[in-house]
Each structure stands twice: as structure tokens, then as C-alpha cells.
Amino acid sequence: MIRTAHPDEVPVIHTMIRELAEYEKEPDEARATETQLREALFGERPAAYAHLAVDDATGEPAGFALWFLNFSTWRGVHGIYLEDLYVRPTARGGGHGRALLTELARICAERGYERLEWSVLNWNRPAIGFYEKLGARPQDEWTVYRLTDGALTDLARSAD
């Protein structure tokens, strides 16, 4: 079962984000707090949205998708950027990942969004295979760039 996350589920979402960071070999980079997540997902002006995959047999959260809106200047419409898709190891192979992506695709279709995009680590072959079976294709002609920490601060200060 896929459903929209509720505010009282922020702790489990936070836990799964930490689990994802461990899986991606970057546990120290996942610094978001429950308070930050609660504000981003359920504050006065939500910046992101979350859906949970819940195990039908146990009722326990099996995974989540956390996403936000992007905008295509070429298409002139919004799309969804999937920030995180995670299914707990014990629940993998049960259709939860596909169900989460299907729900996001349904939202896109319902709202007239023309893109559902995400990034995947180059070494994550199981995820890449899964995405390609769904019909997703890598955008090899683009390279992601990121400013964080000191580099971001240095650039911001250079405007002074």
C-alpha cells in the first residue's frame, strides 16, 4: 500500500533516510534533523512531499519516496524530482519501489506534469537495472554539479 506520509511519521522517515545514507556509504552526510524534515514536509510552506510504502501484512513502513516539484522551461510545466527512493532491505523484491514510482507517475499524469526525474549512483547496479526495466533512461549528456559547505559559503561571500 502506498500513501501520503503524515506528520507523526517523520521519525520513521528520518530513520529510513539514515538507513539510505548507510547504504550509499555516506552516513555522515545525512545531517537533516526530524525538526527540519517536519518543517520541509508539513510546515506552513512545504518544500517537499513524502509517500510511504507500507507492508500489507505487517502494516510496517517498508520504504519511502521523498520528492519536490521542479520546472521545465522548455516544456513550460512542472515535473517531479525524486530526491530519495528507499525500500528497506527486508522488503526489497516485494514491489514497493515500483509501487512508489507508479504513484509518482500517477501524480504526474493527473496534474499534467511531463517529467519524473531522479539521480542514481553509478555503482548502484541493482537500482539502475530496476529503473531501466521500468523504461527509465539515463541522461548521460548531463553532469550534475553541486556547491556545498565551504565552496557554497565562499561563493556567497564573494558577492560582497
Disulfide bonds with the S-S distance in Angstrom:
none
